[in-house]
C-alpha cells in the first residue's frame, strides 16, 4: 500500500506517529519529496487535495470544531463557515501567523469528544449552541437529528452539563431542535418564529387530508411556508402548491409565505409579519369567544 493510500485511509491528514504505524520513515520522506503528500507543519502531513479546513486543523495539531465540524460531519448549515474553526488545547501557544484567518477555540477535549478530525457529534452541537447565533445552531442541531447522529435525549443531557454561562443557550437549542425540519431554510424560519410571542409552530405538520405544511401553529390555525424558487422551478409544481395553499385556506387556515431572501436577509420583516398576524388571529379568536 502506498503512503498516499494509507493517508487517505487515515482521513487525508495524519501525524508522523500515525503514518509510521503503517509505513517506514524513508517512504514518507520520498512521498513528500515527490509531492505525493505535503507537510502542513512539523510532524503533520496531508494529501494535496484534501479540504483546506482539515489541513489548517492538521497544521495546528487540532481538530475541527463549531460549524467547521458540522460541515465535516456532513450536516446542513445556514451558511458555509467563513473561516476554519479549530479546537486546540488551552495551553497551546499558537503564533500570530498561524492564528491568522482561523477561529481558534482553546479547550481541553476529553477522548470521547473527538471523532476523527473533528469534535464528536454531541460536542459539535453543544459548541454551536453555545457560541453561534440561535438560528445557525438550530439548523445544525436539526440536521444532526435528521441524520440520526444524535438524539434529543443526548442533547438535553449534554446541555445540562455545559458551563453555567452557556447552559441556557444550549438547553434552548436542545429543546427546540427537531428532526422533522426539512432543511436549514425551514430551521432558520422556525428560529425566527420561536421568538414571536404567542406563536407556537411545529415543522412539517400534515394539515387535514391536503398535505404537509412547513410550519404550523395548530392553535391559531396558521400555516407558514418557506418558499424556494428552486423548488417551484416547474409550472406543474407551482400549480400543485397553489392548490395545496388554497386547500389550507378552505380548511380554515391562514397561510403566510416567505421567500428564502426574506428569511436569510430580512429576519426583521419576517418577525414583524408573524407578530402582526398573530395579533390579528388572536383578536379574531377573542371576538369569537
Secondary structure, 3 states (H helix, E strand, C coil): CCHHHHHHHCCCEEEHHHHHCCCCHHHHHHHHHCCCEEEEECCEEEECCCCHHHHHHHHCCCEECHHHHHHHCCCCCCCCCCCEEEEECCCCCCCHHHHCCEEEEECCCCHHHEECCEECHHHHHHHHHHHCCHHHHHHHHHHHHHCCCCCHHHHHHHHCCCCHHHHHHHHHHHHHCCCCCCCHHHHHHHHHHCCCCCCCCEEEEEECCCEEEEEEECCCCEEEEEECCCCCCCHHHHHHHHHHHHHHHHCCCEEEEEEHHHHHHCHHHHHHHHHHHHHHHHHHHHHHC
